[in-house]
Amino acid sequence: MLSYTIFPEPHHHTYRVRLALTMPAEGGLTLVMPVWTPGSYVLREYAGRIGAVTARGDGPEVRLRQTAKAEWVLDAGSFPAGSPVEIRWEAFAYSVGIHDAFIDSDRGVINPPALFIYPKTALDGTLPIEVRFRAPGWQVHCALPETDGAWVTDTIDELLDSPYALTREDGRGAHVFTVEACGAPHEIVITGVESLDPRRISEDLRRIFETEIAFWDPRGRKAPFERYLLILHLGPGLYGGLEHAAGTMLLEDPANLPAECETEAPKNYHDFLVLVAHEYFHVWLVKRLKPSRFLPYDLSEEGYTRDLWIFEGITSHFESLLARRAGVITEKECRLHMERRMNNALGREGFYEMTLAESSFCAWTKLYRPTASTPYTQISYYTKGALASLILDEELRERSGGAESLEKFLSDWFLSVRDEIAARRWKGLPDHGLGDLILRFTGVDVTELLRDLIDKEQPKSFWSLRIKKALEAAGLRAEPDDSAPAAFRLAGLRTDVKNGRVTAGYIPSCSPAYGAGIFAGDEIIAIDGERVTPDSVNRQIERARGRVVTVHRFRGAKLLTGMLDLTSPLPDDFLDQLPKKLVPIEDQKSEA
């Protein structure tokens, strides 16, 4: 048995951990720790926050010998075989991140890979594991079964996939409530804000949960877990989510959630609801239906697959559609989210420079490590994958006469392997295995289409025609969005405001701003001899139309001057990158 005891130390932002086990019969004891967390494909190097790892038995405390960045060895001669030993360490926990651990005087969260060290041999097979907390004044929340004051499991995978939330026993700064959905309890733990409307949030979450359970199991409507834990920490500017098999960890800005006495929800509340819909969808697609490369997860090194686009792209495609089906966002808000994804994908040159297979494979070195050059050479498998999913869905519907769809395929696929997944016998989806699987369940051969969407660098005409066709099948049409800021619409100058200063964002290489030598990070200080402010920059670009004007900017400490030419017609390549809005086709007909 592995018996963990966790001691939170909020004032030091630290968790002390004790692991009680029995010394192996021979060969000493090798302990390891993850270097990444499932669902976030970048090396996190959690061992960097771990202090000295020591062992104690009947004699003096012994320091373990570190043999790799996340590996420690207790030599065989240190403790007799079969004797009890306690491994001790501390983890610094002061990162407000969905993939980390955190503790202060008000709340705590633990993403397990950021905290747990375990015997290397425990990765094979099953064994009893228990986790206890010695945390006076705290209430601990977890989705694992609880027995005699301990959270229990029988695999390291489940241990590492079950996050914890800590809230004060006096209830200050936390909102804890349970949402019943299709017979399954969903515990909601929200920290970081005093005023909240739990009744509205509870009802909206219930609708999302029930809608997605019905998506995956239309007849039985049974969740694939006994209970679910949604952990939400609120803080200014926070946003993000990380999926778990029976829960999720979310970050959000408190301004986006309804307060206790508000009659109307905040304007960006729909962003939170779509985030929940996205992460809850992963209960099935990612946490149960997953690449064969991740069965089991090897958290000691990168896990490469060319199919991440399937799991994140399809999820991104359905996130707002299912929130709309649940009735928690409006049709207009649903279109807004579709517009964002489409514009985020098509509004960068990297869309045509990187295939979906490459984007998936290179997640470890590119997606999570962006640079100023990223928009020119790379694309996210989330956004491009969502467009590929839209196209794939339209193809299935058209070629089957409406009898098949991406939704029906996903449900049929999951239900066919649900028992194997529960019994831990399923082998996962092999790379590039989606086409064969779709043919098996739908009778539609999409092999060539998938090759075009995933593996080939297609010209703009291929994507524009395919996207147009898929949108029209959904009753939508893309039109130029005249509400885009004038600085970008007329010159390709994306601007950010930092400390009151106007700085350039990604500048398309086919734009007038790029021709003037402006690059991301430049501070724009004057246009046509006039000082630039956040409120003036768009009007200054509008006034410069039809002329060549001087732009002054700082790049670091160096003053640079460039000529912005707004006399020539804008090239088609640039116009293609301008934001589009989605308009229902029936609205266009009524206007005509």
C-alpha positions in Angstrom: 0.0 0.0 0.0 1.0 3.6 -0.6 -0.3 5.8 2.2 0.1 9.6 1.7 -0.4 12.3 4.3 -0.5 15.9 3.3 0.1 18.8 5.6 -0.8 22.2 4.1 1.2 25.2 5.3 -0.6 28.2 3.9 1.7 30.9 5.3 4.7 29.3 3.6 2.7 28.4 0.4 3.9 24.8 0.9 2.5 21.3 1.2 4.5 18.9 3.3 4.0 15.3 2.2 4.6 12.0 3.9 4.5 8.7 2.0 4.4 5.5 4.1 5.3 2.2 2.3 7.2 -1.0 2.7 10.8 -1.3 1.5 11.0 -3.7 -1.5 12.6 -7.1 -1.1 15.6 -6.3 -3.3 17.1 -3.6 -5.5 16.4 -0.6 -3.4 13.6 1.9 -4.0 13.3 4.2 -7.0 10.8 7.1 -6.7 9.6 9.3 -9.6 7.5 12.3 -10.3 5.7 13.5 -13.4 7.3 16.2 -15.6 3.9 17.1 -17.3 0.2 16.8 -16.7 -2.3 15.1 -19.0 -4.2 17.7 -21.1 -1.4 20.3 -21.1 1.2 19.2 -23.5 4.3 21.0 -22.3 7.0 20.0 -19.8 6.2 21.5 -16.4 9.2 20.2 -14.5 7.4 19.9 -11.2 10.5 18.5 -9.5 11.9 22.0 -9.6 9.6 22.9 -6.8 10.4 20.0 -4.6 12.8 20.3 -1.7 15.1 17.6 -0.4 13.5 14.1 -0.5 14.3 12.1 2.7 13.5 8.8 4.2 12.9 7.8 7.9 12.5 4.4 9.5 13.6 3.3 12.9 17.0 5.0 12.6 18.2 8.5 11.5 16.7 10.3 8.6 18.4 9.6 5.2 18.5 11.8 2.2 17.6 10.1 -1.1 20.0 10.3 -4.0 18.7 12.1 -7.0 19.6 10.3 -10.2 17.6 12.3 -12.7 15.5 15.5 -12.8 12.4 13.7 -11.4 13.9 10.5 -10.0 15.2 9.7 -6.5 16.8 6.4 -5.2 16.9 5.0 -1.7 19.7 2.4 -1.8 19.0 -1.1 -0.7 21.4 -1.0 2.2 19.7 2.0 3.8 16.7 0.0 5.2 16.0 -3.7 5.6 13.8 -5.3 2.9 10.2 -5.5 4.1 10.7 -2.8 6.8 8.3 0.2 6.9 9.7 3.5 5.6 8.4 7.0 5.4 9.4 9.2 2.5 9.2 13.0 3.1 9.3 16.1 0.9 7.9 19.6 0.6 6.4 21.1 -2.5 6.3 24.9 -3.1 2.7 25.7 -4.1 2.1 29.3 -5.0 1.1 29.1 -8.7 -2.4 30.1 -9.7 -2.6 27.7 -12.6 -4.8 24.8 -13.6 -1.8 22.6 -13.9 -0.1 23.5 -10.6 -0.6 23.5 -6.9 -1.5 26.5 -4.7 -2.1 27.2 -1.0 -2.6 30.4 0.9 -4.7 31.5 3.9 -7.9 31.5 1.9 -7.9 28.5 -0.4 -5.8 25.7 -1.9 -5.8 23.5 -5.0 -3.7 20.6 -6.0 -3.2 19.3 -9.5 -1.7 15.9 -8.4 1.2 15.7 -10.8 2.6 18.9 -9.2 2.7 17.2 -5.7 2.9 13.4 -5.7 6.1 11.3 -5.8 5.6 7.5 -6.0 7.6 4.3 -6.6 8.4 3.7 -10.2 7.2 0.1 -9.9 3.7 1.4 -8.9 3.1 2.4 -12.5 2.5 -1.2 -13.4 -0.8 -2.8 -12.3 -2.9 -1.9 -9.3 -2.3 -1.4 -5.6 -4.1 0.2 -2.7 -3.4 3.9 -2.5 -4.8 6.3 0.2 -4.5 10.0 0.7 -5.1 11.7 4.0 -4.9 15.4 5.0 -3.8 16.8 8.3 -5.4 20.1 7.8 -7.1 21.6 10.8 -9.5 24.4 9.8 -9.8 23.2 6.2 -12.4 21.3 4.3 -11.0 19.0 1.5 -12.8 18.2 -1.7 -12.0 15.4 -4.2 -13.9 13.1 -6.6 -12.2 10.0 -5.4 -14.1 7.6 -3.0 -13.6 8.4 0.7 -13.1 5.7 3.3 -12.4 6.3 6.9 -11.1 9.8 6.3 -8.9 8.8 3.3 -9.3 9.3 -0.4 -8.7 5.9 -2.0 -7.8 4.5 -5.4 -5.9 1.6 -6.8 -3.9 3.1 -9.7 -1.3 5.9 -10.0 -3.1 7.1 -13.1 -6.3 7.8 -11.1 -4.3 9.3 -8.3 -2.7 11.8 -10.7 -6.0 12.5 -12.4 -8.0 13.5 -9.2 -7.4 17.1 -8.1 -8.1 18.5 -4.7 -9.6 21.7 -3.5 -9.2 23.1 0.0 -11.7 25.6 1.5 -11.9 27.1 4.9 -14.1 25.3 7.4 -15.7 28.6 8.3 -16.9 28.9 4.7 -15.2 32.3 4.1 -14.4 33.1 0.5 -15.9 29.8 -0.9 -19.2 28.7 -2.4 -19.7 24.9 -2.3 -22.9 23.3 -3.7 -24.0 20.1 -5.5 -25.7 19.9 -8.9 -27.5 16.7 -9.7 -27.4 15.8 -13.4 -28.8 12.5 -14.8 -28.5 11.0 -11.3 -24.9 11.9 -10.8 -23.8 14.4 -8.1 -21.6 17.2 -9.4 -19.8 19.1 -6.5 -19.1 22.7 -7.4 -16.3 24.5 -5.4 -15.9 28.2 -6.2 -13.3 30.3 -4.4 -12.0 33.8 -4.8 -15.2 35.9 -4.5 -17.7 36.8 -1.8 -20.8 37.6 -3.8 -22.2 34.9 -6.2 -25.5 33.7 -7.5 -25.2 29.9 -6.9 -28.8 29.3 -7.9 -28.4 30.6 -11.4 -25.0 29.1 -11.8 -26.2 25.7 -10.5 -29.2 25.7 -13.0 -27.0 26.6 -15.9 -24.4 24.0 -15.1 -27.1 21.3 -14.7 -28.3 22.1 -18.2 -24.8 21.8 -19.6 -24.1 18.5 -17.8 -27.4 16.9 -18.8 -27.1 18.1 -22.4 -23.7 16.6 -22.8 -24.5 13.3 -21.0 -27.4 13.0 -23.5 -25.1 13.8 -26.4 -22.8 10.8 -25.6 -25.5 8.4 -24.3 -28.8 9.4 -25.9 -30.8 6.5 -24.6 -29.3 5.6 -21.2 -28.3 9.1 -20.2 -25.8 7.8 -17.7 -22.6 9.6 -16.8 -19.4 7.6 -16.9 -18.4 8.5 -13.4 -19.9 8.1 -9.9 -19.4 11.8 -8.9 -17.8 14.9 -10.5 -15.8 17.8 -9.0 -15.7 21.2 -10.6 -13.1 23.4 -9.0 -13.3 27.1 -10.0 -11.0 29.8 -8.7 -11.8 33.4 -9.5 -9.4 36.2 -9.9 -8.9 39.3 -12.0 -7.8 38.4 -15.6 -7.8 34.7 -14.9 -9.0 32.2 -17.6 -8.4 28.5 -18.4 -9.4 25.0 -17.8 -7.9 21.5 -17.4 -10.0 18.3 -17.8 -10.0 15.3 -15.5 -11.8 12.0 -15.8 -14.2 13.0 -13.0 -13.7 16.7 -12.7 -12.1 19.9 -14.0 -10.0 22.8 -12.7 -11.1 26.2 -14.0 -9.9 29.8 -13.8 -12.2 32.8 -14.5 -12.5 36.5 -13.8 -15.1 37.2 -11.1 -16.5 40.0 -13.1 -17.8 37.4 -15.6 -20.0 35.5 -13.1 -23.4 36.7 -11.7 -23.4 38.2 -8.2 -26.0 37.5 -5.6 -28.3 40.4 -6.2 -27.8 40.9 -9.9 -30.9 40.4 -12.1 -28.9 40.2 -15.3 -25.8 38.1 -15.9 -22.6 39.9 -16.9 -22.0 40.3 -20.6 -19.2 37.8 -20.6 -20.9 35.1 -18.6 -21.4 33.1 -21.8 -17.6 32.7 -22.0 -17.6 30.9 -18.7 -20.4 28.6 -19.7 -18.7 27.7 -23.0 -15.5 27.0 -21.0 -17.5 24.6 -18.8 -19.0 23.0 -21.9 -15.6 22.5 -23.4 -14.0 20.9 -20.3 -17.0 18.7 -19.6 -17.0 17.3 -23.1 -13.5 16.1 -22.3 -15.0 13.6 -19.8 -15.6 11.5 -22.9 -13.3 12.8 -25.6 -9.7 12.9 -24.1 -10.3 11.3 -20.7 -11.9 8.1 -22.0 -11.6 8.2 -25.8 -8.0 9.0 -26.3 -4.9 8.3 -28.5 -3.3 4.9 -28.0 -0.1 6.8 -27.3 -1.7 7.8 -24.0 -2.7 4.4 -22.8 -1.1 4.5 -20.4 0.2 8.0 -20.0 3.9 8.2 -19.6 4.5 11.3 -17.6 8.2 11.0 -17.6 8.7 12.3 -21.1 6.8 13.9 -24.0 4.0 11.8 -25.5 3.9 12.5 -29.3 0.8 12.0 -31.4 -0.4 13.6 -34.6 -4.1 13.4 -33.6 -4.5 16.0 -30.8 -6.6 18.0 -33.3 -9.3 15.3 -33.0 -9.6 15.7 -29.3 -9.3 19.4 -29.0 -10.6 20.5 -32.4 -13.8 18.4 -32.2 -14.3 19.6 -28.6 -13.9 23.2 -29.7 -16.4 22.7 -32.5 -19.1 21.4 -30.2 -18.5 23.6 -27.1 -20.7 26.5 -28.1 -23.2 24.4 -30.0 -23.9 22.3 -26.9 -24.1 25.4 -24.7 -26.7 26.7 -27.1 -28.6 23.4 -27.1 -28.6 23.5 -23.3 -30.3 26.9 -23.5 -27.6 28.7 -21.5 -26.3 30.9 -24.3 -28.2 32.6 -27.1 -28.0 31.9 -30.8 -26.1 35.2 -31.2 -23.6 34.3 -28.5 -23.1 30.9 -30.1 -22.3 32.6 -33.4 -19.9 34.9 -31.6 -17.9 32.0 -30.4 -17.9 30.4 -33.8 -16.7 33.7 -35.3 -13.9 34.0 -32.7 -12.6 30.5 -33.5 -12.8 31.0 -37.3 -11.1 34.4 -37.1 -8.4 33.2 -34.7 -7.6 30.4 -37.2 -7.9 32.2 -40.6 -6.5 35.5 -39.3 -2.9 34.2 -39.1 -0.6 33.1 -41.9 0.4 30.0 -40.0 -3.0 28.5 -40.9 -1.6 27.7 -44.3 2.0 27.0 -43.2 1.3 24.2 -40.7 -0.8 21.1 -41.1 -3.0 19.8 -38.4 -0.9 16.7 -38.0 2.2 18.9 -37.6 0.4 21.2 -35.2 -0.6 18.2 -33.0 2.8 16.6 -33.1 4.7 19.9 -32.3 2.5 20.9 -29.4 5.3 20.2 -27.0 7.7 22.7 -28.6 5.4 25.2 -30.3 1.7 25.7 -29.1 2.6 26.3 -25.5 5.8 28.2 -26.2 4.7 31.0 -28.6 7.1 33.7 -29.9 6.5 36.8 -32.0 7.0 34.7 -35.1 4.4 32.1 -34.2 1.4 33.7 -36.1 3.5 33.5 -39.4 4.5 29.9 -39.1 2.1 28.0 -36.8 -1.5 27.3 -36.1 -3.4 25.9 -33.1 -4.9 22.4 -33.5 -7.8 23.8 -31.4 -9.0 26.4 -33.9 -7.9 24.8 -37.2 -9.2 21.5 -35.8 -12.6 23.0 -35.1 -12.9 24.1 -38.8 -11.8 20.7 -39.9 -14.5 19.2 -37.7 -17.1 21.6 -39.2 -16.1 20.4 -42.6 -16.1 16.7 -41.6 -19.6 17.0 -40.1 -21.0 18.5 -43.2 -19.4 15.8 -45.4 -20.9 13.0 -43.2 -24.3 14.5 -43.4 -24.2 15.2 -47.1 -22.9 11.8 -48.2 -25.3 9.9 -45.9 -28.4 11.9 -46.8 -28.5 13.2 -43.3 -28.5 9.8 -41.6 -25.0 10.2 -40.2 -23.2 13.1 -38.5 -20.1 13.7 -36.4 -22.3 13.8 -33.3 -23.8 10.4 -34.1 -20.4 8.9 -34.9 -18.9 10.1 -31.6 -21.8 8.7 -29.5 -21.7 5.3 -31.4 -18.0 5.1 -30.9 -18.1 5.8 -27.2 -20.9 3.4 -26.5 -19.2 0.6 -28.4 -16.1 0.8 -26.2 -17.6 2.1 -22.9 -17.3 -1.3 -21.1 -13.8 -1.9 -22.4 -12.8 1.6 -21.1 -14.3 0.9 -17.7 -12.5 -2.4 -17.5 -9.2 -0.8 -18.6 -9.0 -3.1 -21.6 -9.4 -0.5 -24.4 -6.3 0.1 -26.5 -7.0 3.6 -27.7 -7.2 5.3 -31.1 -4.0 4.7 -33.2 -2.5 7.6 -35.0 -4.4 8.3 -38.2 -7.0 5.7 -37.3 -10.0 8.1 -37.4 -10.9 7.4 -41.1 -11.1 3.6 -40.6 -13.2 4.2 -37.5 -15.7 6.5 -39.2 -16.0 4.1 -42.1 -16.8 1.3 -39.7 -19.5 3.2 -37.9 -21.1 5.3 -40.6 -20.3 3.4 -43.9 -18.9 6.7 -45.3 -15.3 6.7 -46.6 -13.7 10.0 -45.6 -10.1 8.9 -45.9 -9.3 11.2 -48.8 -11.0 14.2 -47.1 -9.1 13.6 -43.8 -5.8 13.4 -45.7 -6.6 16.7 -47.3 -7.6 18.3 -44.0 -4.9 16.9 -41.8 -1.8 16.0 -43.7 -1.6 18.3 -46.7 -0.7 21.9 -47.0 -3.8 23.0 -48.9 -4.2 26.3 -50.8 -6.5 29.0 -49.5 -9.1 28.1 -52.2 -9.5 24.6 -50.7 -10.2 25.9 -47.2 -12.4 28.8 -48.3 -14.6 26.7 -50.5 -14.9 23.9 -47.9 -15.7 26.3 -45.1 -18.2 28.2 -47.2 -20.0 25.0 -48.0 -20.1 23.8 -44.4 -21.3 27.1 -43.1 -24.1 27.3 -45.7 -25.2 23.8 -44.7 -25.5 25.1 -41.2 -27.5 28.1 -42.4 -24.7 30.6 -42.0 -22.6 32.9 -44.2 -19.3 34.7 -43.5 -19.2 38.4 -44.3 -16.6 41.2 -43.7 -16.8 42.6 -40.2 -16.8 46.4 -40.5 -16.6 46.8 -36.8 -12.9 45.7 -36.7 -10.6 48.5 -35.5 -9.7 50.9 -38.3 -5.9 50.5 -37.5 -6.1 46.9 -38.4 -8.8 47.0 -41.1 -7.0 49.7 -43.1 -3.3 49.2 -42.2 -2.9 45.7 -40.6 -1.9 47.3 -37.3 -3.1 45.3 -34.4 -2.6 47.3 -31.2 -2.3 46.4 -27.5 -2.3 48.9 -24.6 0.3 48.3 -21.9 0.7 50.8 -19.1 -1.0 53.4 -21.3 1.3 52.8 -24.2 0.2 51.6 -27.6 2.2 48.6 -28.8 1.9 46.5 -31.9 0.6 42.9 -31.9 0.9 40.4 -34.8 1.3 42.3 -38.1 0.3 40.4 -41.3 3.3 40.3 -43.7 1.1 41.4 -46.6 -0.2 44.5 -44.8 0.9 48.2 -45.1 2.0 48.2 -41.4 4.4 45.4 -42.1 5.7 47.3 -45.2 6.4 50.2 -42.9 8.7 48.0 -40.8 6.4 47.6 -37.8 6.7 44.4 -35.9 5.1 42.9 -32.8 6.3 44.6 -29.6 7.1 47.9 -31.2 5.7 50.9 -29.2 3.9 53.3 -31.6 4.4 56.9 -30.4 3.5 59.1 -33.4 1.6 58.9 -36.7 1.8 61.7 -39.3 3.7 63.8 -36.7 0.9 63.5 -34.1 1.3 61.7 -30.7 -0.4 58.3 -30.5 -2.7 57.5 -27.6 -5.0 54.4 -27.1 -8.0 56.6 -28.0 -6.5 58.3 -31.0 -4.7 55.6 -33.0 -7.7 54.3 -35.0 -8.8 57.8 -36.0 -5.2 58.7 -37.0 -5.1 55.7 -39.4 -8.5 56.7 -40.8 -7.2 60.2 -41.5 -4.1 58.8 -43.2 -6.1 57.0 -45.9 -4.9 57.8 -49.4 -1.6 59.2 -48.2 1.9 58.1 -47.2 2.5 59.0 -43.6 5.4 58.8 -41.2 5.2 56.4 -38.2 7.6 56.8 -35.3 8.0 53.9 -32.9 10.3 52.6 -30.2 11.8 49.1 -30.5 13.3 48.7 -27.1 15.2 51.9 -26.5 15.8 52.6 -30.1 13.7 55.2 -32.0 12.7 54.0 -35.5 10.9 55.7 -38.4 8.9 54.1 -41.1 6.6 55.2 -44.0 3.1 53.9 -43.9 1.7 53.7 -47.4 -2.1 53.8 -47.5 -2.4 54.9 -51.2 -2.5 51.4 -52.8 -5.4 49.0 -52.8 -5.1 46.4 -50.1 -3.9 43.0 -51.4 -6.3 40.0 -51.4 -4.0 38.0 -49.0 -4.4 40.8 -46.4 -8.2 41.1 -46.9 -8.5 37.4 -46.4 -7.1 37.8 -42.9 -9.6 40.5 -41.8 -12.2 39.5 -39.3 -15.5 38.0 -40.6 -18.9 37.9 -39.0 -21.3 35.0 -39.3 -24.8 35.9 -40.5 -27.8 33.6 -40.7 -28.7 33.1 -44.4 -32.4 33.7 -43.7 -31.6 37.2 -42.4 -29.8 38.0 -45.6 -32.8 36.8 -47.6 -35.2 38.9 -45.6 -33.0 42.0 -46.1 -32.9 41.4 -49.8 
